[in-house]
């Protein structure tokens, strides 16, 4: 590609944010988007039965794992940006053990990306471009990670950029990992709520999303 590819892993929280945030909505409309969340797949089938098998869930963790496998096979470079203090470094250490032929670098980035100073952004971009990564994984949280990628697109020398949310936390094992079988049956949100009650406000958006989909379905029927 001549231009950087920006991938967004969309879940119900993203949809609700995009409904009130026109800037975020515009960004998502130009990204390569994947359905990261059973709610997106459910909504697609609910609102248009013809799309029954056209939308597949691809979690952020699965997508990152596939990217790292490819990077390992090709000996490519991966840059980890953001997350909490020391998280990106721990994640890179575990990733480099599992994928020894890939090359990793990391940086914590701005302390608060919502009010990132220009000198902070310049330092971050300099570190990224100095490494010349094939893949940039940004863990600034939604919607800031995808906004940051687009705002700095003109300056980034990266092939693929991806907002990864809490994926680095899982790789660094600073959060309790959700069992795969729980994720497969669509209850990862409940697992996260039990182990991190502070996520309640974010999960409330998912319930709002479900209610909105049901209202739209009723309007179609009536």
N, C-alpha and C positions, 0 to 999 in steps of 0.2 A: 504493500500500500504506500502511496505517496504521502498520505496524511495519517495522523495518529487515529487509531480505532478506539473509541470510548465505549465500553460495555457497562450497562447498568443492570443490576440484579433487582428487579422490581417485585415488591411485595405489597400487601394491602396498605401498609403504612405509607409507602411511596405514593400510591394513588390518592389517598386522602390529603397528603401534603401538596400534591400537584393541583388539587382542586382549589386550594387557597393561595398557592404560590405560583404565579404565572411564569416567573423566571425558571423555576424548577420544571414546570410543565413543558416549557419550550426546550429545555435541555434534554428531557427524556424523549421528546419527539424526534431528536436528531441522533440519539444513541442507538447502538445495537442493544436491544433489551431482551432479557430472558426472564421467565417466570420463576422467581425465587420465593416460593410460598404456595401452599396448597390452596389458599384463598383465591389466588389469581386464576388457577386452573378451574376451580369450582365456579367462579363467577363467569368465566368464558362459556362453560357448558350450560350454566343456568340461563344466561341471557341469549345464547345462540346454540341450540342443540346441534346445528349443522357442524359446529366446531368441536364436536365430541372428542375427536382424536387428534385435533390439530395443535393443541397447546399442551406442551409437556413441561413438568416442573423440573428445573435444574437449580439445585441449591447453590448458594455462593461457595460453600465448602467444597461441593463436588466440582464446580467449575474451576476453582483455584487448584484443586488437586490435579485436574486434567491439564491445566496450563503448566503446572510444575513438572508433570510427567513428560510433557512435550519439551519443556526447557531442558530437562535432564538428558533427554535423547539427543537434543541438538547442541548441548553445551552452551545454552543461552543465559542471559543475565536477567535477574529479577531484583527489583528495588522495593523494599517495604517502607511505607511512610505512615506515620501517625500511631494511633493506639495509645495506651497509657505508658507511663515511665518504664522503660526497659522491656516493654512487651514485644516491640518489633525485633529487638535484638534476640530475645529468647525464641521467638518464632523462627527467625532466620537460622539460629543454631539447630533447631529441630528439623527444619526444612533441609538444611545442608547435609544433615545426617541421613535423611531418607532419600534425598536426591543429590548425591555427591558430585555428579557431573555438571550440575547447574551452578551458577555463580550468584551469590547473594550479597546485597548491601542494604543498609537501613538508616533511617533518620527519624527522630521523634516529631520533627516539624514544629509548627506553631503550638503554643500552649493552649490558646483558644482561637481556633480557626475562624470563628464568626467575626472576630475583631483583629484578624491577622494584620500586622504592620507590613509595609512595603519591604522593609529591610529583612523581615522574617521570610517573606515569600521569596525574595531574591536569594537568600541563603539556601533555602530549601531547593529551589530550582537549580542552583549552582551545584549542589551535592548530587542531585539526580542526574543532571547532564554530564557531570564529571565522570560518573560511572557508566554512562551510555547504555542504559538498560533496554532490553527488548520488552520487558513487562514492568509496569508500575502498578503496585497494589496499594491503594490509598484507604486507610482506616481512620477517617475523620468523623464517621457517623453520618447518618442521613439527616437532611439533604446536602450537608456541607461538603461531603467528599466529592460528589458529582459536580456540584457548583464549582468547587476549587479546580477540578480537572479542566472544566470548560473555560473558566476565567484565565487559566494559565496555559491553555492549549497552544497559543502562538509561540511560547517560550520553551516548551518541553520537547526534548529530542528523545522521544519514546515511540515504539511501534504500537503498543497496546496499553491502555490505561483502564483500570477497573476499580470501582469502589467496593471494598470488601467488608465494611462494617465490623462485626465482632469476630470475623474469621481468624484474625491474628491472635485474639484472646484465646480462641480454642486451640490454635497451634501452639501457643506459648503455655497452654494449660493453666492459665490464671483464672479460668472459669471451669466449673464442673461440666464435663462433656456430656452431651445428650446421647443416650443410647441410640444406635441406628434404628432399631425397631420402633422406638417412640417417634422418631422423625418420620419414618415411612408411613405411619398411620395418621400423620398430621397433627400430632400433639406436642411438637417441640415448643410451641408457644406456652403451653401449660408447664412444661419442664422448666423453662426459663423463668416463668413467673414464680414458681415455687422456690427456685434457687436464687432469684434476684427480684424480690418484691418491688424494687425501685422502678422496674420496667412496666409497672401497671399503666401509667399514663400512655406509654407507647402502645401497649396492647389494647388499650381502650379504642384506639384508632382502628384496629383490626375489627373490633365488634361494630363500630360505626360503619365500616366498609360493608360488612355482611348485611347489616340492616338496610343500607342504601341499595345493595343489589336486590334484596327481596322486594323493596318498594318498586324498583324499576321493573322487576319481573311481573309484579301485580298490575302495573300500568299497562304492560304489554298484553296481559291476559284480558284485562277489562277494556 
